[in-house]
Amino acid sequence: MIHADGERGVPQVGIVASRRVGGAVSRNRAKRRLREALMRVELKPDTAYVVVASPDVVTMGFDDLVSELGMAITASGEEENR
């Protein structure tokens, strides 16, 4: 979708961290880590993403988190093209 100013829209991202991730502190940490990791992967313009945190998000290495997130986003784009 091209907007009136001729620029493409920014991607929209929703992050979900349910109680199965842990207590409030763990859920907030998971969301903070995911937000930072999302800044390091390429997201398509005019696309909405929903990221659901797993308990592993709190403890896994940050580089591993960025890598896993990037692979998941790439895989979702491939599914869309089928």
C-alpha positions as CSV (number, residue, x, y, z in Angstrom):
1,M,0.0,0.0,0.0
2,I,1.4,3.4,-1.0
3,H,0.4,6.3,1.2
4,A,-0.6,9.8,0.1
5,D,3.0,11.0,0.6
6,G,4.3,8.3,-1.7
7,E,6.1,6.4,1.1
8,R,5.4,2.9,2.2
9,G,4.0,2.4,5.6
10,V,6.0,1.1,8.5
11,P,5.5,-2.5,9.7
12,Q,3.2,-3.0,12.7
13,V,4.3,-5.3,15.5
14,G,2.3,-6.7,18.4
15,I,4.1,-8.7,21.1
16,V,2.2,-11.2,23.3
17,A,3.8,-12.5,26.5
18,S,1.3,-14.7,28.5
19,R,1.6,-16.0,32.0
20,R,3.3,-19.2,30.8
21,V,6.4,-17.0,30.2
22,G,6.5,-16.4,33.9
23,G,5.7,-13.7,36.4
24,A,5.4,-10.0,35.5
25,V,9.1,-9.4,35.7
26,S,9.8,-12.2,33.2
27,R,7.0,-11.2,30.9
28,N,8.3,-7.6,30.8
29,R,11.9,-8.8,30.2
30,A,10.7,-11.0,27.4
31,K,8.8,-8.1,25.7
32,R,11.8,-5.8,26.1
33,R,14.2,-8.4,24.6
34,L,11.8,-9.0,21.7
35,R,11.4,-5.3,21.0
36,E,15.2,-4.9,20.8
37,A,15.6,-8.0,18.7
38,L,12.9,-6.8,16.3
39,M,15.0,-3.6,15.7
40,R,17.8,-5.8,14.4
41,V,15.9,-7.8,11.8
42,E,14.4,-6.7,8.5
43,L,10.7,-6.3,8.5
44,K,8.6,-5.7,5.4
45,P,6.8,-2.4,5.1
46,D,3.0,-2.4,5.3
47,T,3.1,-5.8,7.1
48,A,1.6,-6.6,10.5
49,Y,3.4,-9.1,12.7
50,V,2.3,-10.8,15.9
51,V,5.2,-12.2,18.0
52,V,4.2,-14.6,20.8
53,A,6.9,-15.0,23.5
54,S,7.9,-18.4,24.7
55,P,9.5,-19.0,28.1
56,D,12.9,-19.5,26.3
57,V,12.9,-15.8,25.2
58,V,13.9,-14.8,28.8
59,T,17.0,-17.1,29.1
60,M,18.4,-17.6,25.6
61,G,21.4,-15.7,24.3
62,F,20.5,-12.4,22.6
63,D,22.3,-13.3,19.4
64,D,20.4,-16.6,19.3
65,L,17.1,-14.7,19.9
66,V,17.8,-12.3,17.0
67,S,18.7,-15.3,14.8
68,E,15.6,-17.3,15.7
69,L,13.4,-14.3,15.1
70,G,15.0,-13.5,11.8
71,M,14.5,-17.1,10.6
72,A,10.8,-17.1,11.8
73,I,10.1,-13.9,9.9
74,T,11.8,-15.3,6.8
75,A,9.8,-18.5,7.0
76,S,6.6,-16.6,7.4
77,G,7.3,-14.6,4.2
78,E,8.0,-17.9,2.3
79,E,4.7,-19.3,3.5
80,E,2.9,-16.2,2.3
81,N,4.4,-16.6,-1.2
82,R,3.1,-20.2,-1.7
